[in-house]
Amino acid sequence: MGWIGENLGSIRSLQTRQSLTQAVNLGLVVTSALILWKGLMCVTGTESPVVVVLSESMEPGFQRGDILFLHMNQDPIRAGEIVVFNVDGKDIPIVHRVIEVHERQDTREVDVLTKGDNNLKDDRLLYPYGQLWLQKHHIMGRAVGFLPYVGWVTIIMNEKPVIKYLIIGALGLMVMTSKE
Amino acid sequence: MHSFGYRANALVTFAVTILAVMCSLASLSDNFNVPTPTADVKVLNINWFQKQPNGNDEVSLTLNISADLSSMFTWNTKQVFVFVAAEYETAQNALNQVSLWDGIIPSKEHAKFWIHTTNKYRFIDQGSNLRGKDFNLTLHWHVMPKTGKMFADKIVMTGYRLPEEYR
């Protein structure tokens, strides 16, 4: 009897140790992802350093599911740049090109008009009624780099939540059952 | 150690790493290309020139745009977006940039072009400052890659002037 009890004890301590290691590993993965994201925010100076293109308004340059890397600094906005902006009353940021800029002499404030390359008309229809221009505070960043297709992962996850839960479940199961 | 999951993980990680390296190399190779574009824009006619009821000047132009942008295309170029903007300074604004025409060049074969057009977007000032105004016409381009960093630059053409009177 004593022999069995001894063994059981050692197995129990082994299991605690193993599950502790797994918990620490999981924590490391989560925190390093968070550090990477926050670090990118600091380096690029924008709240969302990476955006996924959701609409067809910039085709054929940017297609649905492409990824854009954003950057924001104190350089003034100029015509031709592709900016990501938020209009009041809409949650989803829009990626369009600047086609008109008016920069004030005294305050250096800018009035900006945007348009999607694939749209026929400029964006005044997207702005709230009566708003003619975007100002600096609407603009989250300008697009500097481009990576095709990768954004499909997030689009699929957002449109089919079942797949998202399946993936999270499978990953969780793997973390819990894996040894080493 | 040699389970199916372990091998699949190693394979996917390796494939993604190689893909990422190749994408960065493709983007970096764009830096070796030194483009030598040429452009010429002529204002053929002032179609009309008036003050809108809200007090802003508006002008309609006929333009002749010719350019050769074929030296911009590399193997990593998806398309080149090109536009012509009127740029000028007023008492109120340090810089006004108004896009007049734009186009998408899908391939090197189409990069040498010539177009005769009226302004595609309305040329409206903020205020009434356009009479007798000197302005620049700037040909901007934006190289959109298949993957990686985007490039942009411009050619400034000076010496354009709007008429003294509305017409």
Interface residues (C-beta under 8 A of the other chain):
Chain A: P60 G61 F62 R78 A79 G80 E81 I82 R97 I99 E100 V101 H102 E103 R104 Q105 R108 D111 D117 D122 A143 V144 G145 F146 L147 P148 M174 S178 E180
Chain B: M1 G5 C23 S27 K78 Q79 F81 F83 A85 A91 Q92 N93 A94 L95 N96 Q97 V98 S99 D102 I104 P106 Y121 Q126 H140 H142 M144 P145 K146 T147 G148 K149 M150 A152 K154
